[in-house]
Amino acid sequence: MIINLSPVRMDTTLTLKIEGDKVYVNNEVADFTQLLEGATLPYDAIGSNWFPGDVSREGGEITLTIRLPHGPNAPVETRFPASPIIVRNNGEVTLPIYDIPAEEDYPEVETVEVTNE
């Protein structure tokens, strides 16, 4: 399976799992087992906002696009993925980092000199 990522700023995180031709997105299943060789399923027929593009099967390989939510401090690699994820085995799909925690800003503390008189 070839999974293209479409990054979008969201407060929701994503879990992605593959079982054969089934894709579990946050425990919601999209079953593409009926998608025939050479066929394309339009994104609006899928019924899920997680799939912003069409799904196709060519050469026995399913190709799809998944929305990739990310936080306000996501690294560049998450916001601009270099290539699709190629999945060859069933199981949980490792996704790019959602967010990098921002360093907390602490107010500067004034130093006071104390003398013992």
C-alpha positions as a printed NumPy array, in Angstrom:
array([[  0.   ,   0.   ,   0.   ],
       [  1.231,   3.465,  -0.863],
       [  0.088,   6.151,   1.565],
       [  0.515,   9.785,   0.606],
       [  0.271,  12.249,   3.479],
       [ -1.678,  15.499,   3.362],
       [ -0.553,  17.508,   6.416],
       [ -3.099,  19.744,   8.112],
       [ -3.006,  21.665,  11.395],
       [ -5.483,  19.899,  13.721],
       [ -5.85 ,  19.303,  17.444],
       [ -6.725,  15.663,  16.743],
       [ -4.004,  13.023,  16.613],
       [ -4.005,  10.098,  14.195],
       [ -3.502,   6.379,  14.574],
       [ -3.238,   4.366,  11.391],
       [ -3.351,   0.59 ,  11.086],
       [ -3.37 ,  -1.645,   8.003],
       [ -4.904,  -5.127,   7.739],
       [ -4.752,  -6.36 ,   4.156],
       [ -6.795,  -3.9  ,   2.094],
       [ -8.445,  -2.389,   5.184],
       [ -7.255,   0.907,   6.636],
       [ -8.102,   1.764,  10.247],
       [ -7.999,   5.502,  10.89 ],
       [ -8.514,   6.185,  14.614],
       [-10.455,   2.872,  14.765],
       [-12.699,   3.883,  11.83 ],
       [-12.328,   1.288,   9.064],
       [-12.164,   1.888,   5.323],
       [-12.336,  -1.415,   3.437],
       [-10.861,  -1.373,  -0.073],
       [-10.975,  -5.143,  -0.729],
       [-13.651,  -4.663,  -3.417],
       [-11.543,  -2.121,  -5.344],
       [-10.689,  -3.875,  -8.606],
       [ -7.377,  -3.749, -10.453],
       [ -7.141,  -0.527, -12.477],
       [-10.123,   1.027, -10.682],
       [-10.306,   4.346,  -8.875],
       [-12.66 ,   5.149,  -6.021],
       [-13.454,   8.88 ,  -5.82 ],
       [-12.714,  10.437,  -2.428],
       [-16.326,  11.577,  -1.951],
       [-17.5  ,   7.939,  -2.213],
       [-15.348,   6.925,   0.77 ],
       [-17.413,   8.852,   3.316],
       [-14.528,   9.921,   5.536],
       [-12.801,  13.283,   5.866],
       [ -9.525,  11.442,   6.533],
       [ -9.243,  10.63 ,   2.805],
       [ -8.858,  13.896,   0.841],
       [ -8.106,  12.161,  -2.461],
       [ -9.144,   9.27 ,  -4.667],
       [ -8.062,   5.687,  -3.908],
       [ -6.772,   3.506,  -6.725],
       [ -5.401,   0.023,  -7.317],
       [ -2.729,  -0.496,  -9.96 ],
       [ -0.378,  -3.437, -10.2  ],
       [ -2.141,  -4.893,  -7.163],
       [ -1.042,  -1.893,  -5.094],
       [ -3.53 ,   0.408,  -3.379],
       [ -2.579,   4.085,  -3.445],
       [ -4.355,   6.572,  -1.202],
       [ -3.97 ,   9.883,   0.587],
       [ -4.537,  10.37 ,   4.331],
       [ -4.832,  13.662,   6.183],
       [ -1.932,  13.946,   8.6  ],
       [ -2.839,  16.129,  11.567],
       [ -0.023,  18.043,  13.217],
       [  0.425,  20.452,  16.104],
       [  1.484,  24.107,  15.995],
       [  5.178,  23.237,  16.482],
       [  5.4  ,  20.251,  14.132],
       [  8.785,  19.697,  12.536],
       [  9.325,  20.466,   8.852],
       [  9.421,  16.728,   8.048],
       [  5.832,  16.42 ,   9.315],
       [  4.486,  19.542,   7.619],
       [  6.214,  18.759,   4.303],
       [  6.682,  14.968,   3.97 ],
       [  9.347,  14.101,   1.392],
       [  7.778,  10.87 ,   0.148],
       [  4.837,   8.535,   0.634],
       [  4.806,   5.752,   3.214],
       [  5.102,   2.294,   1.661],
       [  3.378,  -0.371,   3.755],
       [  4.231,  -4.027,   3.101],
       [  3.026,  -5.619,   6.36 ],
       [ -0.103,  -5.527,   8.459],
       [ -0.073,  -3.54 ,  11.658],
       [  0.318,  -0.059,  13.045],
       [  1.848,   2.493,  10.669],
       [  4.579,   4.724,  12.062],
       [  3.659,   8.34 ,  11.317],
       [  5.722,  11.524,  11.491],
       [  5.917,  13.387,  14.8  ],
       [  2.682,  15.244,  15.653],
       [  4.298,  18.141,  17.501],
       [  7.406,  19.292,  19.318],
       [  6.669,  20.765,  22.741],
       [  7.466,  24.472,  22.825],
       [ 10.028,  25.587,  25.345],
       [  8.27 ,  27.278,  28.19 ],
       [  9.001,  30.959,  28.54 ],
       [  9.911,  31.868,  32.066],
       [ 10.036,  35.493,  33.147],
       [ 13.481,  36.758,  33.971],
       [ 14.135,  36.862,  37.674],
       [ 15.767,  39.93 ,  39.107],
       [ 18.784,  39.111,  41.2  ],
       [ 18.887,  40.852,  44.555],
       [ 22.041,  41.02 ,  46.641],
       [ 21.543,  40.284,  50.319],
       [ 23.979,  41.533,  52.973],
       [ 24.159,  40.551,  56.609],
       [ 24.581,  43.631,  58.8  ]])
